[in-house]
Each structure stands twice: as structure tokens, then as C-alpha cells.
């Protein structure tokens, strides 16, 4: 079986091997995606060079063995067409390969009729049926001779239901077949002893109406509604659809203070500590922001000539360096000031060391170290010990260095 899949004007073909010159074997089905082909009478066309064969598809998009399709060896183009009144829809062609068969000398089966031949055949049958109906009418077989007593005797969902319900119809008996209007009208042809489908009872097709116009609205920032259309017609007058201004809203609640906002964000220190940290912000920025000036830097020109005696420092001064780390667990006390006593071997009680935090070189880490070091306000030395005091317990470990200058 030929399996065809149609989406819009795209056709895809799935089929097993096709052998040439088969007889009463080849069938096909077309599967439609979407509604583009709804209501169309459809045909499959097979083309090889100048040879074209046309096969009509039924309401399910299929054709059977009675189509008598027999394809010869070679490449065939396969495409689909459909018609709905004056509308026509087509697909792009795809290739179907027909391989050689074992048939070498038997007579080949005739190909199906072309579309034109099939239409001509149906037209001839219709003319013959019309002649038979005319003869039956003239013979008075339609329940009256004046043509005014044509009666549809009943309605059935399918043609099978009709033939089962009316096994011995009278000449000219008419019935409607279908589940919704308009119904197909079947009339019994007593001449040929068969039912004839006369189609639906409807008037002639009307003329196509004029193309309508599409009006597109647009609203600007001022609330003015205007229209444009694609047919060059006059547009409605613009209208302003903006409503009146609303009343002034009530004043909102007072905003939070900086301290309250910090507490809400997780700050756990006292307000005094927070205010002290705010006061230190300019100093912090001056030391660490780009182009900041260190406020403790002293220019040599600002020193009096006799303020420093370099020879005494050079001759009698001895410097020693120490270091350590204040862990977060070293801090003691239940309220400020908090203290941390750190053992430093070699430190003297008389030392007045210069203390500073040891930075890591990583911005995020050093920023936290700088903030924590700013909480320390005093350091007291003893033999082999230094005690730091802080207004708030630092929450990070603080590496520190000590520089002692002794005579």
C-alpha cells in the first residue's frame, strides 16, 4: 500500500518496494494534517515523461484495487491535487521508484483513466440517467404528470441503511441520505434498476462578492483611537478614549531608617556600633576606593626640619615583627567591650606595637577583614601576650601583624 502524508502543500511518501506491472494489487491511502484540504475532491497523479495517470481518492483519502493502477519500470513523479468549486490546491511532487518485475511477456494491464476521461465518463452516465428520468417522468412514474408532486419519502444516515430499508423501491422513489443537510437525493432508476445519486437540492452558485476591507485600530500615548484600512476607504473619526485623571493617592508610610533596614537584612549589632561603622565609611572609602587618598599619609614637606632626628633612630632603634590570628572563638564577654587574649612569644609588656590586619589579596575576603578590623579599638601588651578589645565581636578570623620598635 502506498502511504502518503500531506501537510499543506508538502507531500511525503512511505511505501515498500513497488514492482512493475502488478495487477489488481496496488492500493493507497493519503493522511491529511490540518484542515487545508477539508471539502476538496482529491486526486493522486502519477507522471513519467509525457505519461500521466490520475487516480480519484474517496472520502477517506484512499483508493483500492479497483483503480487498476499498474506502474511500469522507472522513476514516477507523484503529486496530489484537490478542487473545491473554483478553488484548487496542489502539492510539490515526490519520486516513486518502480523496480523491475518477473513479468516479461504477458500482456500489460490498461492504466486508469485520466481525470478528463473520468469526468467525461461520469458526464455520459449523468446524461444517460437524465434521459431515463425524463422518460420515466413522461410515462407518469413519478406519482404525477405535471411535475409538481415530487416527494422525498424519507431520510437515512447512509446508503446502506436506505437499501436495507427499501429493498423493492418504486420507480422514481426519492430518499435523502446523510446525517446533516444538505442531503444527497437518491432516486430509483427503474430503467437500469439501480439507485442514482442526484446530489443535493440547492440553487445555482452565486457570484463571488467584492473583497472586504480590514480596519486596524491603533491607540497613541494620549489615548487617541484611530483607524487605518487596506482598501483605501474613509476611516472613522479619531476618538479619545482616555478616562479622567484619578484622585491623588494617600501618602505612603514613612520609610525605614538605615539601622532598621540593616537589622531586617540580618545585622545583629547595636545601633551605636552601626552608627560608628557609618562614621568610618569616608575613612574606609579614602583608603580602598580607586584614587582614594590615605588620610594618615604625611608628606615630608609638612614635617618641621627638627621634628625627626634620623641619626638617633638609625643608631639606637631595633625593630621586631610578630604575628598571629584572632579566631572568632577567642572573643569573650557578654557585652561590649569584648576581649581576645592572644599569646605572642617574645612580646614585652613595655612594647607599643603597630598592629594591622594581614590581607589576603582577594577583594571579597579583604573587604570583610577590613570591616572586622575596624571593630577593634584598643590593644594592650603583656609578657608574651597581647589583648585586643572590640566594640562588637568580629565574625571572621583576623590574621594580624605587630611591629615593635625598641631602643
N, C-alpha and C positions, 0 to 999 in steps of 0.2 A: 504494500500500500504506500502511495505517495503521501507524505505528511508535510503540509505547508503551514507556515506560521506567518501571519500578517499583522503588522503594527503600522498604521498609517499607510505610507507608500513603500514601506520596507517589506520585502518578502524573503523568508528563509526557508530552505528545503532540507528535510531529513528523509532519507529513503534508503532502503537496502539496495543491493545491486539490481539493476534493471537489465534484463536480457532482451535482445531484439526479437521482433516478430512473434510475441506471445499473443494468444487469442482467448478472449473471454476470461481474463485473469486480472489485468491491471485495474486497481481501484484507487481512490484518493480521497483525502479529507483536508479541508482548509480550516485552520483555527484563527479566529479574529480576536485581536486585543483592542479594547476600547470600543467606541460606538461609531467610528468614522464610516464603517461600511453598512451600518444598520439601514434597512429599507432598500438596499441595492440588489438588483439582479446581477449575479456574478458569473464570470466565465474564466476558465483556465485556457491559456493559449500555448501551443507547442510549435516552435518555429525552428526550421532548419533550412537556411538559404532562402529560397523563394517559396518553400513549402510551409504552410501554416495550417494547423488543425485546432479547432475550437471545441471545447467541451463545456456544456452548461452545468452549473452546480445547483444542487437542490437547496431547500431552505436551511438545511444543516451544514451547507458548505461542502457537500460530498458529491462524488459520482461513483457509480458502480460498474459492474462488468458489462451492463447493457450499453454503456457508452462505446463499447467495441474499440477501445483505444489500443492500437498496436504500433509501436515505435520501431523504426529501422535503426541500424547501426550508426553511431556517431554522437556528436555533441548537439543537444537541443537546447534552445533558449526557452525558459518557462517564465511566463508573467501572468498577472491577473488584471482583469478589468471588471468594472461594475457600472451599472446605469440606474438612475432613479429619475424618471421623467427626462428632463433635458440635462440633468447633471451626469457627469461621467468621472469616474475615479480609476486610476491605474497604479501599478507598482513598477518598480525597476525590475529588469529581468535577472534571473539566475540561471546557471548552467546545470543541465541534467545529462549525465553520461550514460549512454546505452551501449552495452557491450555485445559482442558477437554471440549468437546462439548456435545450437547444433542444427538448426533448420537450414538446409541448403538448396532443396529442390521442390519443396511443397509450395503450393500457391499461397501467396500472402493474403492476409485478410484486408478488406477495404477499410480505409481510415474513416473516422467520424465525419459527419457533415460539418461544414464551416458554419459560422454564425449566420451568414447571409442565407445559406442553404436551409438551416434550421428554421429561420424566420419565414422563409418562403414556404417551407413545408407546413408550418403552423397556420400561415395565412391561407393556404389552399384548403386545409382542413376546416378552417373557420368559414370560408366561403361555402364549402360543401354543407356544413352544418346549417348555415343561414338559409341555404336553399331548401334543406329538409324542413326547417322550422316554417319557412314560408309555405311550403306545400302542405304541411300539417295544419297550418292556420287556415289556409284556403279550404281545406277539407273539413273544417269545423271541429278539429280535435282539441281545441283549447277552451272548451266549455263556452263557446260563443263565437259568432261570426263577425261581430262588429269590432273586435279588438279591445273592448272595454272591460272584459271580465277576466283579465289575467290576475291570478291569485297565488300568492306564496302560501302554501298549505302548512308549513311548519318550519322549525329550525332545529338543527342538530349540530353538536360540537365538532364532529369530524365526518368525513365522507364515509368511513367505515360504519359509524352509527347510522347514517342515512340508509346505506344499502341493507343493513341488518333490519332496520325498522320498516322499510318499504321494499320487500323482495319482489313484488309484482306491481310495478308502477303503471299508472295510466299514461297514455300518450299526452305529452305536454305538461305533465305534473311538475310543478316547480317547488323547490325547497331551498331554504337558506342554510349554509354551512359555515360554521365559525363560532368562536366564543364571544367576540365583540363585533360591533358594527364598524365598517360596512361588511356585510356578509357576502360570500360567494354564492351566486344563484345557480343551482344545478337543475337542469330541465331534462326530462326523459325523452330521448330521441327514439321514437317508435320505428322510424325507418331503418336506423342502424342498430336498434335495440341496445342503446348504451346511454349512460348519463353524460350530459355535456355541461361543462363549467362555463357559464356565460359571464363570469366576472361579477363585479359589484354593480349595483344600480346607483349611478351617480351622473351628474351632469358633465358637460364638456369642461375641460380645463380652462380656467380664466386667464386673462392676460397678466403678465408679471407687473406688479405695481412699481411705482417710482422708488428709487433708492432714498431711504430716510436720512435725516441729519442727526448727528450726535452732538449734543450740547454738553460742554465740560465746564463745571463750576470752578471758581478759584476765590480764595479769601485772603486779603492782604493783612498786614500787621495792624491796620487801623480798623479792621472788622468790616471792610467793604466787600460785598459779594458781587462778583461779575461773572459773565459767561462768554465762552467762545464756541464756535461750531465749525464743522468741517464741510459745510455746504454753502458757505457764503451768505447765509440768511441773516436778517436783522436779529441782534441779540436783545434779550430783555434788559431793561434799565437796571443799572447797578443799584444795590440796596445796602445800607449799613445795618448790620445785624449785631453790632456791639451793644451790650447792655449798659445800663447806668453804672457809675462807679460805686463800689461798695463802701460801707461805713468804715471809718478808721478803726482798726483793731485796738483792743486794750493793751496797755503797756505790759511787757513781759516781766517776769520776776527778776530780781537783782541777780547778777552773776556771782559765781563763787570767787572767793579770794584765792590768791596764788597758793597759800598754805592749805586751804580746804581742798583745792584741786589736786595738790600733791598727795594729801592723805588719801583721797579717793583713788588715786592711781597706785597706792601701795606704800607711800612714805610713812615711816613709823617713828620718826624723831619728834622732838618738841618743837613748838613754834619758835622759841628763842634760837635753837640750833638752826632751824630753817632760815630765819632772818639773818643769822650770822653768815650762813652759806651764800645767801643772796648778796650780802655786802661784799663778799670776797670775789664775786663774779668779775668785776672790772680787772682786779689783780690777775685772776686766772686767765682772762682773755688776753691781757697785755703780755703774759708770758708765753702763751701757747697758740694764739691765733696767728695766721700769716701776717708778716710785717709788724707784729706786736713788739713793743719795747719793754724790756725787763726793768720794772721800776726800781730795782735795787742796784742797777748798774751805775757806777760812779765814774765819770770822766776824769782823767788825770788832771786836766786843767782846772777842775773845781777844788783841788786839794791845795792847801797852803804849802809854801815851799818847805816849811819846818814841821809840817804835820806828821811826816813819816821819816824815820831815820833808817834807811835801808841797811846801813852797815851794822847796826845793832841787831836787826832781825837776822841778817845773814850770819853774823858771828855767833849769836847765842841761841837762836831758835832751833828746836828739834821737833819735827812733826811725826806723828804716829797715826796710822789708819786702822780702824776696826770696823766690824760689821756684824750683821745678824738679821734675823727675820722675826717680826712680831706676828704670831699666829692669832687667828680670831679667838682661839680658846684661851689665850694668855690674859685677856682683859678680865678684870674683876671689878666688883662694885654693883650695887643695885640701883644707883642713881649717879648722875654726873657730879663731880668728875670721876671718870673711870680710869683705872691704872693698869699698867702691864710692866712687870719687872723682868728684864732680860739679862741673863748672865753674859758678860763680855770679859774674857780673860785678858788681864793686863791693864784694864782701865783703873784710873786712880780717882779717889774722892775729890781731889783738887782740880781734876780736868774740867775744862769748859769746852766740850767738843762742838764742832759744827756738824749738825745732823741733817741728813737729807734722805729722801726715798731713792731707791735704786730702780731706774726704769728698765723696761724690757725691750723697748724699741718697737713694740706693737701698739698702734694708736688706741684701740679699744681697751687693752689691758692698762696702758699707761694713764689713760683718762680716768679709769676707776682708781688707780693708785694715787693720782694727784688729788682726787676728791677726798679719798680716805685720809691722806697725809694732812690735808687741810683741817681735819678734825682735832689734831694734836696741838696743844697749846703750851706744853712745858715738858722738859726733860731734866732729871736730877741724877747726878752720878754718885756712885759709892765704889768702894774697892771691888773690882771685877763685876760691877753691876751698874745698869742704867735703868731708871724707871721713867716711863712715858705716861703723860696724863692727857686725857681726851674729853671733849665735851659730849661726845657720842661714840659708842663702840663702833670702830670700823668693821665693815662686813667682808673685807678681803685681807689676805695675808700681806704684810708690808715688809719687803726687804729694805734694810736701811744701811747707811754708811756713816761712820764717825771719823772726823778729822781733829786730832788733838795737837795743839802747838804748845810746846813746853820749852823752858829755858834750862 
